[in-house]
């Protein structure tokens, strides 16, 4: 992305907006200053493990996806605003 941005003389966020996810440490460094989403990864992992344990306790064999009853969990993500995206 940086190579294309420099080749075409594009500036963030005036000409191009870039957004990442998981808010890795590198995203906050001054050369990058990337706007990112923060996702509750630990909570997702805990819920997945709890679900697997529940399946084991019920002794239910995992079935093909088309045969499964679906339940969904939604997790709220938040945004860390930095210099790679204009607000508004």
TIBA-120609 format. One record per residue (C-alpha): residue number from 1; x, y, z. Coordinates in steps of 0.25 Angstrom, whole numbers, plus 5000, padded with zeros to 4 digits. Layout:
# TIBA-120609
  miro    c1    c2    c3
   NUM     X     Y     Z
...
# end
This chain:
# TIBA-120609
  miro    c1    c2    c3
     1  5000  5000  5000
     2  5011  5010  5004
     3  5018  5007  4990
     4  5005  5010  4982
     5  5002  5022  4991
     6  5016  5028  4988
     7  5016  5024  4974
     8  5003  5032  4971
     9  5006  5043  4981
    10  4994  5040  4990
    11  4992  5046  5004
    12  4985  5039  5015
    13  4974  5043  5019
    14  4972  5054  5008
    15  4973  5044  4996
    16  4972  5030  5002
    17  4966  5025  5015
    18  4972  5012  5021
    19  4966  5005  5033
    20  4972  4992  5040
    21  4967  4983  5050
    22  4971  4977  5064
    23  4979  4990  5067
    24  4993  4983  5067
    25  5004  4991  5073
    26  5010  4995  5060
    27  4997  5002  5056
    28  5000  5013  5066
    29  5014  5016  5062
    30  5017  5030  5055
    31  5020  5025  5041
    32  5007  5017  5041
    33  4997  5024  5050
    34  4986  5014  5045
    35  4972  5015  5049
    36  4967  5002  5054
    37  4956  4994  5060
    38  4958  4987  5074
    39  4951  4974  5075
    40  4949  4966  5088
    41  4957  4954  5083
    42  4959  4948  5097
    43  4944  4948  5099
    44  4942  4942  5086
    45  4952  4931  5089
    46  4946  4928  5103
    47  4932  4927  5097
    48  4937  4917  5086
    49  4944  4909  5097
    50  4931  4909  5105
    51  4923  4905  5093
    52  4932  4893  5090
    53  4932  4888  5104
    54  4917  4889  5104
    55  4916  4880  5092
    56  4926  4870  5098
    57  4917  4870  5111
    58  4905  4867  5103
    59  4912  4857  5095
    60  4907  4862  5082
    61  4914  4859  5069
    62  4918  4871  5061
    63  4909  4871  5048
    64  4911  4877  5035
    65  4908  4892  5035
    66  4895  4890  5027
    67  4890  4881  5038
    68  4894  4890  5050
    69  4885  4899  5058
    70  4891  4913  5058
    71  4892  4922  5069
    72  4900  4935  5067
    73  4907  4944  5077
    74  4910  4958  5074
    75  4922  4966  5079
    76  4923  4980  5080
    77  4936  4986  5073
    78  4941  5000  5076
    79  4949  5009  5067
    80  4963  5015  5070
    81  4963  5028  5062
    82  4977  5031  5056
    83  4982  5039  5044
    84  4979  5029  5033
    85  4964  5032  5032
    86  4956  5045  5032
    87  4945  5046  5042
    88  4931  5050  5037
# end
